[in-house]
Amino acid sequence: MPFTIAFDRPNWLHAVFATAFLLTSAPNVALLAQGLDSEEAIDTIVGSDVKTGESKTAADEERILAAIEKSTDNAADVRKRFSIDDVEIVFLPDLGEEETAVEAKMEEYKDDVAVLREAIQGSAIFYHAIDSRSVLLTDVIALEFHDQNAVTIFVAGGEP
């Protein structure tokens, strides 16, 4: 006996109408999702306050140089972290104004810095921490971890 669908059966029509009703009355799932535009959502993902400040490159030069040299190790650490207590973003508005040791070190370690940026992009915590302060990933030059589950992210340019 071949398989046929009888379109004149009332049960089949009821099933079609019930399915159509459910599909049209279901709310748009995208509207129910938690957006990342709210500060509360970002704080939940990051898990801590994100502090910002500006500094002269020369004032933090030794820290920045050491952080650039440890970019590969820090990238591995970024991938392992699932929580951070304190995030500090330090903007370096004078970076790029003149040739400095920091810029020379950035050029020397440009591949390692690229690996660090990729690790930050792959981490919800770190990416949303910088994104919440309108920092472009390409402006991140180094990252430094502290003993007390804190991190300082050095960024080229001024505070937005």
Rosetta constraint file for C-alpha pairs under 8 A:
AtomPair CA 6 CA 12 HARMONIC 8.00 0.50
AtomPair CA 7 CA 12 HARMONIC 7.04 0.50
AtomPair CA 7 CA 13 HARMONIC 7.55 0.50
AtomPair CA 8 CA 12 HARMONIC 7.97 0.50
AtomPair CA 8 CA 13 HARMONIC 7.97 0.50
AtomPair CA 9 CA 13 HARMONIC 6.83 0.50
AtomPair CA 10 CA 14 HARMONIC 6.19 0.50
AtomPair CA 11 CA 15 HARMONIC 6.33 0.50
AtomPair CA 12 CA 16 HARMONIC 6.37 0.50
AtomPair CA 13 CA 17 HARMONIC 6.16 0.50
AtomPair CA 14 CA 18 HARMONIC 5.98 0.50
AtomPair CA 15 CA 19 HARMONIC 6.10 0.50
AtomPair CA 16 CA 20 HARMONIC 6.13 0.50
AtomPair CA 17 CA 21 HARMONIC 6.02 0.50
AtomPair CA 18 CA 22 HARMONIC 6.22 0.50
AtomPair CA 19 CA 23 HARMONIC 6.19 0.50
AtomPair CA 20 CA 24 HARMONIC 6.18 0.50
AtomPair CA 21 CA 25 HARMONIC 5.98 0.50
AtomPair CA 22 CA 26 HARMONIC 5.94 0.50
AtomPair CA 27 CA 31 HARMONIC 7.84 0.50
AtomPair CA 28 CA 32 HARMONIC 7.08 0.50
AtomPair CA 29 CA 33 HARMONIC 6.67 0.50
AtomPair CA 34 CA 41 HARMONIC 7.19 0.50
AtomPair CA 35 CA 41 HARMONIC 7.08 0.50
AtomPair CA 36 CA 41 HARMONIC 5.77 0.50
AtomPair CA 36 CA 42 HARMONIC 6.12 0.50
AtomPair CA 37 CA 41 HARMONIC 7.47 0.50
AtomPair CA 37 CA 42 HARMONIC 7.72 0.50
AtomPair CA 38 CA 42 HARMONIC 6.63 0.50
AtomPair CA 39 CA 43 HARMONIC 6.09 0.50
AtomPair CA 39 CA 132 HARMONIC 7.83 0.50
AtomPair CA 40 CA 44 HARMONIC 6.16 0.50
AtomPair CA 41 CA 45 HARMONIC 6.38 0.50
AtomPair CA 42 CA 46 HARMONIC 5.98 0.50
AtomPair CA 42 CA 128 HARMONIC 6.44 0.50
AtomPair CA 42 CA 129 HARMONIC 7.42 0.50
AtomPair CA 42 CA 132 HARMONIC 6.96 0.50
AtomPair CA 43 CA 47 HARMONIC 5.33 0.50
AtomPair CA 43 CA 48 HARMONIC 6.04 0.50
AtomPair CA 43 CA 49 HARMONIC 6.79 0.50
AtomPair CA 44 CA 48 HARMONIC 7.78 0.50
AtomPair CA 45 CA 124 HARMONIC 6.90 0.50
AtomPair CA 45 CA 125 HARMONIC 5.84 0.50
AtomPair CA 45 CA 128 HARMONIC 7.39 0.50
AtomPair CA 46 CA 83 HARMONIC 7.24 0.50
AtomPair CA 46 CA 84 HARMONIC 7.14 0.50
AtomPair CA 46 CA 124 HARMONIC 7.44 0.50
AtomPair CA 46 CA 125 HARMONIC 4.51 0.50
AtomPair CA 46 CA 126 HARMONIC 7.06 0.50
AtomPair CA 46 CA 128 HARMONIC 6.66 0.50
AtomPair CA 46 CA 129 HARMONIC 6.04 0.50
AtomPair CA 47 CA 83 HARMONIC 6.57 0.50
AtomPair CA 47 CA 84 HARMONIC 6.54 0.50
AtomPair CA 47 CA 85 HARMONIC 6.82 0.50
AtomPair CA 47 CA 125 HARMONIC 7.71 0.50
AtomPair CA 48 CA 84 HARMONIC 6.71 0.50
AtomPair CA 48 CA 85 HARMONIC 5.39 0.50
AtomPair CA 48 CA 86 HARMONIC 5.76 0.50
AtomPair CA 48 CA 87 HARMONIC 7.00 0.50
AtomPair CA 49 CA 85 HARMONIC 7.92 0.50
AtomPair CA 49 CA 86 HARMONIC 6.37 0.50
AtomPair CA 49 CA 87 HARMONIC 6.60 0.50
AtomPair CA 50 CA 86 HARMONIC 6.83 0.50
AtomPair CA 50 CA 87 HARMONIC 4.90 0.50
AtomPair CA 50 CA 88 HARMONIC 5.83 0.50
AtomPair CA 50 CA 89 HARMONIC 7.28 0.50
AtomPair CA 50 CA 129 HARMONIC 6.50 0.50
AtomPair CA 51 CA 86 HARMONIC 7.99 0.50
AtomPair CA 51 CA 87 HARMONIC 6.19 0.50
AtomPair CA 51 CA 88 HARMONIC 4.70 0.50
AtomPair CA 51 CA 89 HARMONIC 6.14 0.50
AtomPair CA 52 CA 88 HARMONIC 5.63 0.50
AtomPair CA 52 CA 89 HARMONIC 4.68 0.50
AtomPair CA 52 CA 90 HARMONIC 5.87 0.50
AtomPair CA 52 CA 91 HARMONIC 7.49 0.50
AtomPair CA 52 CA 159 HARMONIC 7.88 0.50
AtomPair CA 53 CA 88 HARMONIC 7.76 0.50
AtomPair CA 53 CA 89 HARMONIC 6.45 0.50
AtomPair CA 53 CA 90 HARMONIC 5.09 0.50
AtomPair CA 53 CA 91 HARMONIC 6.10 0.50
AtomPair CA 53 CA 159 HARMONIC 7.33 0.50
AtomPair CA 54 CA 90 HARMONIC 5.39 0.50
AtomPair CA 54 CA 91 HARMONIC 4.56 0.50
AtomPair CA 54 CA 92 HARMONIC 5.97 0.50
AtomPair CA 54 CA 93 HARMONIC 7.19 0.50
AtomPair CA 54 CA 158 HARMONIC 7.05 0.50
AtomPair CA 54 CA 159 HARMONIC 6.88 0.50
AtomPair CA 55 CA 59 HARMONIC 6.91 0.50
AtomPair CA 55 CA 60 HARMONIC 7.44 0.50
AtomPair CA 55 CA 90 HARMONIC 6.57 0.50
AtomPair CA 55 CA 91 HARMONIC 6.26 0.50
AtomPair CA 55 CA 92 HARMONIC 5.55 0.50
AtomPair CA 55 CA 93 HARMONIC 7.48 0.50
AtomPair CA 56 CA 60 HARMONIC 6.97 0.50
AtomPair CA 56 CA 92 HARMONIC 5.90 0.50
AtomPair CA 56 CA 93 HARMONIC 7.13 0.50
AtomPair CA 56 CA 94 HARMONIC 6.35 0.50
AtomPair CA 57 CA 61 HARMONIC 5.61 0.50
AtomPair CA 57 CA 92 HARMONIC 5.83 0.50
AtomPair CA 57 CA 93 HARMONIC 7.99 0.50
AtomPair CA 57 CA 94 HARMONIC 6.53 0.50
AtomPair CA 57 CA 95 HARMONIC 6.32 0.50
AtomPair CA 57 CA 102 HARMONIC 7.86 0.50
AtomPair CA 60 CA 64 HARMONIC 6.09 0.50
AtomPair CA 61 CA 65 HARMONIC 6.04 0.50
AtomPair CA 61 CA 101 HARMONIC 7.91 0.50
AtomPair CA 61 CA 102 HARMONIC 6.76 0.50
AtomPair CA 62 CA 66 HARMONIC 6.17 0.50
AtomPair CA 63 CA 67 HARMONIC 6.09 0.50
AtomPair CA 64 CA 68 HARMONIC 6.11 0.50
AtomPair CA 64 CA 102 HARMONIC 7.04 0.50
AtomPair CA 64 CA 142 HARMONIC 6.64 0.50
AtomPair CA 64 CA 154 HARMONIC 7.35 0.50
AtomPair CA 65 CA 69 HARMONIC 6.27 0.50
AtomPair CA 65 CA 101 HARMONIC 7.84 0.50
AtomPair CA 65 CA 102 HARMONIC 6.02 0.50
AtomPair CA 65 CA 105 HARMONIC 6.73 0.50
AtomPair CA 66 CA 70 HARMONIC 6.33 0.50
AtomPair CA 67 CA 71 HARMONIC 6.25 0.50
AtomPair CA 67 CA 142 HARMONIC 5.56 0.50
AtomPair CA 67 CA 143 HARMONIC 5.79 0.50
AtomPair CA 67 CA 144 HARMONIC 5.48 0.50
AtomPair CA 68 CA 105 HARMONIC 7.10 0.50
AtomPair CA 68 CA 106 HARMONIC 6.81 0.50
AtomPair CA 68 CA 109 HARMONIC 6.97 0.50
AtomPair CA 68 CA 113 HARMONIC 6.98 0.50
AtomPair CA 68 CA 141 HARMONIC 7.15 0.50
AtomPair CA 68 CA 142 HARMONIC 5.22 0.50
AtomPair CA 68 CA 143 HARMONIC 7.42 0.50
AtomPair CA 69 CA 105 HARMONIC 7.81 0.50
AtomPair CA 69 CA 109 HARMONIC 6.97 0.50
AtomPair CA 70 CA 74 HARMONIC 5.95 0.50
AtomPair CA 71 CA 75 HARMONIC 5.96 0.50
AtomPair CA 71 CA 112 HARMONIC 5.55 0.50
AtomPair CA 71 CA 113 HARMONIC 5.72 0.50
AtomPair CA 71 CA 115 HARMONIC 7.57 0.50
AtomPair CA 71 CA 116 HARMONIC 5.80 0.50
AtomPair CA 71 CA 142 HARMONIC 6.69 0.50
AtomPair CA 71 CA 143 HARMONIC 7.23 0.50
AtomPair CA 72 CA 76 HARMONIC 6.48 0.50
AtomPair CA 72 CA 112 HARMONIC 5.46 0.50
AtomPair CA 72 CA 113 HARMONIC 7.45 0.50
AtomPair CA 72 CA 115 HARMONIC 6.67 0.50
AtomPair CA 72 CA 116 HARMONIC 6.40 0.50
AtomPair CA 73 CA 77 HARMONIC 6.34 0.50
AtomPair CA 74 CA 78 HARMONIC 6.05 0.50
AtomPair CA 74 CA 116 HARMONIC 6.92 0.50
AtomPair CA 74 CA 143 HARMONIC 6.94 0.50
AtomPair CA 74 CA 144 HARMONIC 7.29 0.50
AtomPair CA 74 CA 145 HARMONIC 7.63 0.50
AtomPair CA 75 CA 79 HARMONIC 6.46 0.50
AtomPair CA 75 CA 115 HARMONIC 6.53 0.50
AtomPair CA 75 CA 116 HARMONIC 4.50 0.50
AtomPair CA 75 CA 117 HARMONIC 7.78 0.50
AtomPair CA 75 CA 119 HARMONIC 5.45 0.50
AtomPair CA 75 CA 120 HARMONIC 7.45 0.50
AtomPair CA 76 CA 80 HARMONIC 6.58 0.50
AtomPair CA 76 CA 119 HARMONIC 7.48 0.50
AtomPair CA 77 CA 81 HARMONIC 6.30 0.50
AtomPair CA 78 CA 119 HARMONIC 6.26 0.50
AtomPair CA 78 CA 120 HARMONIC 6.64 0.50
AtomPair CA 78 CA 123 HARMONIC 7.12 0.50
AtomPair CA 78 CA 126 HARMONIC 7.65 0.50
AtomPair CA 79 CA 119 HARMONIC 6.09 0.50
AtomPair CA 79 CA 120 HARMONIC 7.81 0.50
AtomPair CA 79 CA 122 HARMONIC 7.60 0.50
AtomPair CA 79 CA 123 HARMONIC 6.53 0.50
AtomPair CA 82 CA 125 HARMONIC 7.33 0.50
AtomPair CA 83 CA 125 HARMONIC 7.23 0.50
AtomPair CA 84 CA 125 HARMONIC 7.82 0.50
AtomPair CA 84 CA 149 HARMONIC 5.64 0.50
AtomPair CA 84 CA 150 HARMONIC 5.99 0.50
AtomPair CA 84 CA 151 HARMONIC 7.50 0.50
AtomPair CA 85 CA 148 HARMONIC 7.87 0.50
AtomPair CA 85 CA 149 HARMONIC 5.64 0.50
AtomPair CA 85 CA 150 HARMONIC 5.61 0.50
AtomPair CA 86 CA 149 HARMONIC 6.93 0.50
AtomPair CA 86 CA 150 HARMONIC 4.53 0.50
AtomPair CA 86 CA 151 HARMONIC 6.31 0.50
AtomPair CA 87 CA 129 HARMONIC 7.51 0.50
AtomPair CA 87 CA 150 HARMONIC 5.94 0.50
AtomPair CA 87 CA 151 HARMONIC 5.12 0.50
AtomPair CA 87 CA 152 HARMONIC 6.02 0.50
AtomPair CA 87 CA 153 HARMONIC 7.62 0.50
AtomPair CA 88 CA 150 HARMONIC 7.98 0.50
AtomPair CA 88 CA 151 HARMONIC 6.26 0.50
AtomPair CA 88 CA 152 HARMONIC 4.69 0.50
AtomPair CA 88 CA 153 HARMONIC 6.21 0.50
AtomPair CA 89 CA 130 HARMONIC 7.66 0.50
AtomPair CA 89 CA 152 HARMONIC 5.75 0.50
AtomPair CA 89 CA 153 HARMONIC 4.77 0.50
AtomPair CA 89 CA 154 HARMONIC 6.05 0.50
AtomPair CA 89 CA 155 HARMONIC 7.06 0.50
AtomPair CA 90 CA 152 HARMONIC 6.97 0.50
AtomPair CA 90 CA 153 HARMONIC 6.07 0.50
AtomPair CA 90 CA 154 HARMONIC 4.95 0.50
AtomPair CA 90 CA 155 HARMONIC 6.05 0.50
AtomPair CA 91 CA 154 HARMONIC 6.13 0.50
AtomPair CA 91 CA 155 HARMONIC 4.86 0.50
AtomPair CA 91 CA 156 HARMONIC 6.00 0.50
AtomPair CA 91 CA 157 HARMONIC 5.90 0.50
AtomPair CA 91 CA 158 HARMONIC 5.46 0.50
AtomPair CA 91 CA 159 HARMONIC 5.89 0.50
AtomPair CA 92 CA 154 HARMONIC 7.17 0.50
AtomPair CA 92 CA 155 HARMONIC 5.99 0.50
AtomPair CA 92 CA 156 HARMONIC 5.06 0.50
AtomPair CA 92 CA 157 HARMONIC 5.26 0.50
AtomPair CA 92 CA 158 HARMONIC 6.09 0.50
AtomPair CA 93 CA 156 HARMONIC 6.33 0.50
AtomPair CA 93 CA 157 HARMONIC 4.13 0.50
AtomPair CA 93 CA 158 HARMONIC 4.25 0.50
AtomPair CA 93 CA 159 HARMONIC 7.67 0.50
AtomPair CA 94 CA 157 HARMONIC 6.99 0.50
AtomPair CA 94 CA 158 HARMONIC 7.99 0.50
AtomPair CA 95 CA 103 HARMONIC 7.70 0.50
AtomPair CA 95 CA 156 HARMONIC 6.02 0.50
AtomPair CA 95 CA 157 HARMONIC 6.68 0.50
AtomPair CA 96 CA 103 HARMONIC 7.34 0.50
AtomPair CA 99 CA 103 HARMONIC 6.48 0.50
AtomPair CA 99 CA 104 HARMONIC 7.52 0.50
AtomPair CA 100 CA 104 HARMONIC 6.43 0.50
AtomPair CA 101 CA 105 HARMONIC 6.06 0.50
AtomPair CA 102 CA 106 HARMONIC 6.08 0.50
AtomPair CA 103 CA 107 HARMONIC 6.26 0.50
AtomPair CA 104 CA 108 HARMONIC 6.25 0.50
AtomPair CA 105 CA 109 HARMONIC 6.07 0.50
AtomPair CA 106 CA 110 HARMONIC 5.48 0.50
AtomPair CA 106 CA 113 HARMONIC 7.46 0.50
AtomPair CA 106 CA 141 HARMONIC 7.33 0.50
AtomPair CA 109 CA 113 HARMONIC 6.17 0.50
AtomPair CA 110 CA 114 HARMONIC 6.15 0.50
AtomPair CA 111 CA 115 HARMONIC 6.39 0.50
AtomPair CA 112 CA 116 HARMONIC 6.35 0.50
AtomPair CA 113 CA 117 HARMONIC 6.24 0.50
AtomPair CA 113 CA 141 HARMONIC 6.58 0.50
AtomPair CA 113 CA 142 HARMONIC 6.99 0.50
AtomPair CA 114 CA 118 HARMONIC 6.27 0.50
AtomPair CA 115 CA 119 HARMONIC 6.27 0.50
AtomPair CA 116 CA 120 HARMONIC 6.25 0.50
AtomPair CA 116 CA 142 HARMONIC 7.82 0.50
AtomPair CA 117 CA 121 HARMONIC 6.13 0.50
AtomPair CA 117 CA 137 HARMONIC 6.44 0.50
AtomPair CA 117 CA 138 HARMONIC 7.32 0.50
AtomPair CA 117 CA 140 HARMONIC 7.06 0.50
AtomPair CA 118 CA 122 HARMONIC 6.25 0.50
AtomPair CA 119 CA 123 HARMONIC 6.36 0.50
AtomPair CA 120 CA 124 HARMONIC 7.87 0.50
AtomPair CA 120 CA 126 HARMONIC 5.46 0.50
AtomPair CA 120 CA 127 HARMONIC 5.44 0.50
AtomPair CA 121 CA 126 HARMONIC 7.45 0.50
AtomPair CA 121 CA 127 HARMONIC 5.34 0.50
AtomPair CA 121 CA 137 HARMONIC 7.47 0.50
AtomPair CA 122 CA 127 HARMONIC 7.29 0.50
AtomPair CA 123 CA 127 HARMONIC 5.79 0.50
AtomPair CA 124 CA 128 HARMONIC 5.81 0.50
AtomPair CA 125 CA 129 HARMONIC 6.12 0.50
AtomPair CA 126 CA 130 HARMONIC 6.46 0.50
AtomPair CA 127 CA 131 HARMONIC 5.97 0.50
AtomPair CA 127 CA 137 HARMONIC 8.00 0.50
AtomPair CA 128 CA 132 HARMONIC 5.65 0.50
AtomPair CA 129 CA 133 HARMONIC 7.02 0.50
AtomPair CA 130 CA 134 HARMONIC 6.55 0.50
AtomPair CA 130 CA 135 HARMONIC 5.23 0.50
AtomPair CA 130 CA 136 HARMONIC 7.46 0.50
AtomPair CA 130 CA 137 HARMONIC 7.63 0.50
AtomPair CA 131 CA 135 HARMONIC 5.44 0.50
AtomPair CA 131 CA 136 HARMONIC 7.04 0.50
AtomPair CA 133 CA 160 HARMONIC 7.64 0.50
AtomPair CA 134 CA 160 HARMONIC 6.82 0.50
AtomPair CA 135 CA 139 HARMONIC 6.97 0.50
AtomPair CA 135 CA 140 HARMONIC 7.88 0.50
AtomPair CA 135 CA 155 HARMONIC 7.79 0.50
AtomPair CA 135 CA 160 HARMONIC 7.83 0.50
AtomPair CA 136 CA 140 HARMONIC 7.20 0.50
AtomPair CA 139 CA 155 HARMONIC 5.40 0.50
AtomPair CA 139 CA 156 HARMONIC 5.13 0.50
AtomPair CA 139 CA 157 HARMONIC 7.33 0.50
AtomPair CA 140 CA 153 HARMONIC 7.10 0.50
AtomPair CA 140 CA 154 HARMONIC 6.02 0.50
AtomPair CA 140 CA 155 HARMONIC 4.48 0.50
AtomPair CA 140 CA 156 HARMONIC 6.40 0.50
AtomPair CA 141 CA 153 HARMONIC 7.90 0.50
AtomPair CA 141 CA 154 HARMONIC 5.78 0.50
AtomPair CA 141 CA 155 HARMONIC 5.62 0.50
AtomPair CA 141 CA 156 HARMONIC 6.59 0.50
AtomPair CA 142 CA 153 HARMONIC 6.07 0.50
AtomPair CA 142 CA 154 HARMONIC 5.19 0.50
AtomPair CA 142 CA 155 HARMONIC 7.26 0.50
AtomPair CA 143 CA 151 HARMONIC 7.00 0.50
AtomPair CA 143 CA 152 HARMONIC 5.72 0.50
AtomPair CA 143 CA 153 HARMONIC 4.43 0.50
AtomPair CA 143 CA 154 HARMONIC 5.96 0.50
AtomPair CA 144 CA 151 HARMONIC 5.61 0.50
AtomPair CA 144 CA 152 HARMONIC 5.14 0.50
AtomPair CA 144 CA 153 HARMONIC 6.43 0.50
AtomPair CA 145 CA 149 HARMONIC 7.23 0.50
AtomPair CA 145 CA 150 HARMONIC 5.94 0.50
AtomPair CA 145 CA 151 HARMONIC 4.45 0.50
AtomPair CA 145 CA 152 HARMONIC 6.46 0.50
AtomPair CA 146 CA 150 HARMONIC 5.13 0.50
AtomPair CA 146 CA 151 HARMONIC 5.85 0.50
AtomPair CA 146 CA 152 HARMONIC 7.91 0.50
